[in-house]
Amino acid sequence: QEDEKKKEEEARNIALKEEEKAIQEAERQKNQEKEIQKEKNKKKNVEPKPKKKLRKIHLSEIQSKVGKGNTQRKTDNKIQTDSKKDKSAAETVRKITAKIDIKSKKKVYKKDKNLNEENLEEVDFKPIKVAEFANVDELSKIFETRSNDIIQKCMSLGVLATINQRLDWDLIELLAEEFGFKAEKMEDVGEELFSLDITEEDLKNAVDRPPVVTVMGHVDHGKTSLLDYIRDTNVVGGESGGITQHVGAYRVELKDGNSVTFLDTPGHEAFTAMRARGAQVTDIVVLVVAANDGVMPQTKEAIGHAKAAEVPLIIAINKIDLPDVDLERVKRELSENDVLVEDWGGKIQAIPISAKTGQGVDDLLASMLVESEMLELKANVDTLARGTVVDSKLDKGHGPMATVLIQKGSLNVGDPFICNNIPGKVRAMMNERGQRIQHAGPSDAVQVLGFDQVPQSADIFAVVEDEKEIKRIASERQRLKREIDQKKIATQSLDGMSALIKEGAIKNLPIIIKGDVDGSIEALSEQLSKIANDEVGVQVVHKSVGMVSESDVLLAAASSAVIIGFHVQISSNAKLLARQEGVDIRSYNVIYNAVEEVTLALEGLLEPEQVEENLGRAIVQEAFKIPKIGFIAGSKVLEGKIVRNAKARIIRDEEEIADGEINSLKHLKDDAKEMKAGFECGIGLDNFSKYKEGDVIVCYEIKSIKRSLVLS
C-alpha cells in the first residue's frame, strides 16, 4: 500500500510539473507576441498603449488557496494527498492556461465592465454604412451573417427582437461591434423634413386638435363591430353613403360637435412598425376585451404595445349583452397583466359595452374625449403639412395612393411633397367616403393621389415649397436605398441562400409577398416570420403592393421562392412565365390560410425524426464457419422476428459489443428473408465473427417519422 501511495504521489507531482511547464510555455508565447507587436508599432511610429500585466501565478499559491471546508484556512504549501483537492488544483491550472491561450488568439477585444478604459486594447473594426432603424433581416445581409445569430446577440444584450423588428441606433452600433464592424450612419438627406418634433413656432401657433384613437383587441372580440357601430351611428347630417373601401383611418364627427379620428390597422404589427420607426401616430389606445372570453394572447400583446408606446389605455369590455358574463373575472385577469381599472383602485377606465346593441358606446366615446382633454392635444395649423402614411395601395384607376394622417400643418391640393424617397404632388384628396376635398388639417386622415410610387406604412409625409429641392432630396435618398438593396441582392440569390443554409444547418423557405395594401403585407409578413424554430424559417425575399407581375416571377425563379398573393390578381403573362419557370404562385384572401399552408411547407423541410424500433431477439447456441460466407451464429429466435438486411447488435454480459447489418440469414441450408419466434436459424453480421454461446442478437430498424413544426 505504501508503494502504491508513493506511485500515486509521483504521478501527481509529474502532472503538476507538466501543468507548470504549460503555463510557462503560454507566458513565453505571450511575451513573444508582445515583442512582435512592439516591432510592428515601431515601424508604424505608434507608441503602444500600456497594457495590464498578467500576474504570475505559482502552483504553491494555487495549492495554498484550496480551503478546508467553510473555515477558509490556508493549508501548508505541501502537495495535498486528498485526490479531490489535487483535482481541483489541476483544474484551476488548466483554466488559467486556457485563458492565457484564448487571450493570445482573440481578434476582437470584448469590453469588460471591471476594467478601466486605459487597459482596453484598440481594435480595428471594419467601417460599414448602416441605415438608422434597420431591421434584423437587413442587418444580417449587411453583416453577412444569419438572422438567428443577430437575434441571439440581441438576447444576450437583453433585447427580444424578431426578424422584421426595426432597431434603434445605439443597439445597431453594439451589434456591429459584436460582428467586427464599426457602424456609420448613412447620411439621411433631408432629415429635418421628416422630423415631427414640436418647435417653438408650433407652440406659438398651436390650436386644439381631435384625438387619434387606435382600437386593438383579440380576434373575434368585436373590434370591427365596435368601429362599424360608431361609424354608422355618428354621421354628420346631410352626408350619405358608407365607407366602401379599406382606407386605414377615418374621422368620425360625433353628435355633440366633437370629432375623433380612428386608426383601423390590419393587426397589431402595423402599429408596432410605426412606433419602431419613430412615428407616434396614436394618442389613445382602446383595448376591446370580450366579456365571455376575457384576456387572450393577442389582448396581452396589445397591452404590451400600448405600454411600450406610452399612450393612455381605455378598456372596452364588449359583449355584455350575452348571458352569464362575469365582468369581475375580466377585471381580475386584466390586473394579472398589470392593468388596474378604476374599480380596482387603478387609473384606467373600463367601460362595459355591447357593439351589437350599442349599449355603453356613448359612454366609451365620452371617456375618449375626457382622456383627450387631459392630454391637451394641440397642433400648429399655420405651417407646411407633415404626417404619417397609415396605409397605401396601387389603385387601378388612380395609381399609387396612400392614406395619410396629418399631424401638423395644412395640406392642400397642388402641394408638392416628399414621402421617404418618393416625390409627388397632391393631385387630389379624398375623405373616407371617397368624396373629394380641397383642404385637410391636423388629425385628418385623407387619401392622397399623386405619388410617383407606392409608399410604405409609417413613412413620413412632408410638404416642401421648392420642387427642385424635392427632386434633389428624392434622388439622394433613392441612391442610398439602392446601396441597401445591393446588399440584399447578395443573399437573395439562390447561391446566397444555399450558402446560408449550409453554413448554419438552417433551412429557409424563400417567399415573395404581393398584397393589395401595404398594411396587409406587413401583417402577413410578420405572421409568416413567426413560423420558425432553430432549424427552419421563412426568408421574405421581396414584398410590395400590386398584382403579381413577370418581374416577380423572374425574381422568384432566381431565388427559388414561392409567391404568395394576398387579395391580388395574377397577370396572364406572369401565369405563363410561372409555368415555364416552374414557379409556385399561391393566392389567399385570409391571412390564417396562408400561414397554415406555409407551416405545412416548412414541416416538409424539417429533418425527419429517427426512431429505433426493435423487431426481435435471438440467442446464440453455437458458432460455426461456412465456406465463402464466413462465421455464422447458430441461433434460436426468442421473440419477434429476425429480418435479413435489418440492423442488429450483439449483447454479451449485458454490454453491447458489436453493431451492424444482418447480411446472412439461413434456415437449414436455405436463404431466408425473416425468421419468427421459436425457429432456429443461422445469422451472420457484416464485420463481426467472434460469436459466443449465450450472446443475444437484437434485431432492429430505424424509422423516419415526419415532424410537426412548433411555432415560436
C-alpha positions, 0 to 999 in steps of 0.5 A: 500500500505504501508503494502504491501511495508513493506511485500515486504521489509521483504521478501527481507531482509529474502532472503538476510539473507538466501543468507548470511547464504549460503555463510557462510555455503560454507566458513565453508565447505571450511575451513573444507576441508582445515583442512582435507587436512592439516591432510592428508599432515601431515601424508604424511610429505608434507608441503602444498603449500600456497594457495590464500585466498578467500576474504570475501565478505559482502552483504553491499559491494555487495549492495554498488557496484550496480551503478546508471546508467553510473555515477558509484556512490556508493549508501548508504549501505541501502537495495535498494527498486528498485526490479531490483537492489535487483535482481541483488544483489541476483544474484551476491550472488548466483554466488559467492556461486556457485563458492565457491561450484564448487571450493570445488568439482573440481578434476582437477585444470584448469590453469588460465592465471591471476594467478601466478604459486605459487597459482596453486594447484598440481594435480595428473594426471594419467601417460599414454604412448602416441605415438608422432603424434597420431591421434584423433581416437587413442587418444580417445581409449587411453583416453577412451573417444569419438572422438567428445569430443577430437575434441571439446577440440581441438576447444576450444584450437583453433585447427580444427582437424578431426578424422584421423588428426595426432597431434603434441606433445605439443597439445597431452600433453594439451589434456591429461591434459584436460582428467586427464592424464599426457602424456609420450612419448613412447620411439621411438627406433631408432629415429635418423634413421628416422630423415631427418634433414640436418647435417653438413656432408650433407652440406659438401657433398651436390650436386644439386638435381631435384625438387619434384613437387606435382600437386593438383587441383579440380576434373575434372580440368585436373590434370591427363591430365596435368601429362599424357601430360608431361609424354608422351611428355618428354621421354628420347630417346631410352626408350619405353613403358608407365607407366602401373601401379599406382606407386605414383611418377615418374621422368620425364627427360625433353628435355633440360637435366633437370629432375623433379620428380612428386608426383601423390597422390590419393587426397589431404589427402595423402599429408596432412598425410605426412606433419602431420607426419613430412615428407616434401616430396614436394618442389613445389606445382602446383595448376591446376585451370580450366579456365571455372570453376575457384576456387572450394572447393577442389582448396581452400583446396589445397591452404590451404595445400600448405600454411600450408606446406610452399612450393612455389605455381605455378598456372596452369590455364588449359583449355584455349583452350575452348571458352569464358574463362575469365582468369581475373575472375580466377585471381580475385577469386584466390586473394579472397583466398589470392593468388596474381599472378604476374599480380596482383602485387603478387609473384606467377606465373600463367601460362595459359595452355591447357593439351589437346593441350599442349599449355603453358606446356613448359612454366609451366615446365620452371617456375618449374625449375626457382622456383627450382633454387631459392630454391637451392635444394641440397642433400648429395649423399655420405651417407646411403639412407633415404626417404619417402614411397609415396605409397605401395601395396601387389603385387601378384607376388612380395609381399609387395612393396612400392614406395619410394622417396629418399631424401638423400643418395644412395640406392642400391640393397642388402641394408638392411633397416628399414621402421617404424617397418618393416625390409627388404632388397632391393631385387630389384628396379624398375623405373616407367616403371617397368624396373629394376635398380641397383642404385637410388639417391636423388629425385628418386622415385623407387619401392622397393621389399623386405619388410617383410610387407606392409608399410604405406604412409609417413613412413620413409625409412632408410638404416642401415649397421648392420642387427642385429641392424635392427632386434633389432630396428624392434622388439622394435618398433613392441612391442610398436605398439602392446601396441597401438593396445591393446588399440584399441582392447578395443573399437573395440569390439562390447561391446566397441562400444555399450558402446560408443554409449550409453554413448554419444547418438552417433551412429557409423557405424563400417567399415573395409577398404581393398584397393589395395594401401595404398594411396587409403585407406587413401583417402577413409578413410578420405572421409568416416570420413567426413560423420558425424554430432553430432549424427552419424559417421563412426568408421574405425575399421581396414584398410590395403592393400590386398584382403579381407581375413577370418581374416577380416571377423572374425574381422568384425563379432566381431565388427559388421562392414561392409567391404568395398573393394576398387579395391580388390578381395574377397577370396572364403573362406572369401565369405563363412565365410561372409555368415555364419557370416552374414557379409556385404562385399561391393566392389567399384572401385570409391571412390564417390560410396562408400561414397554415399552408406555409407551416405545412411547407416548412414541416416538409423541410424539417429533418425527419425524426429517427426512431429505433424500433426493435423487431426481435431477439435471438440467442446464440447456441453455437458458432460455426464457419461456412465456406465463402460466407464466413462465421455464422451464429447458430441461433434460436429466435426468442421473440419477434422476428429476425429480418435479413438486411435489418440492423442488429447488435450483439449483447454479451454480459449485458454490454453491447459489443458489436453493431451492424447489418444482418447480411446472412440469414439461413434456415437449414441450408436455405436463404431466408428473408425473416425468421419468427419466434421459436425457429432456429436459424443461422445469422451472420453480421457484416464485420463481426465473427467472434460469436459466443454461446449465450450472446443475444442478437437484437434485431432492429430498424430505424424509422423516419417519422415526419415532424410537426413544426412548433411555432415560436 
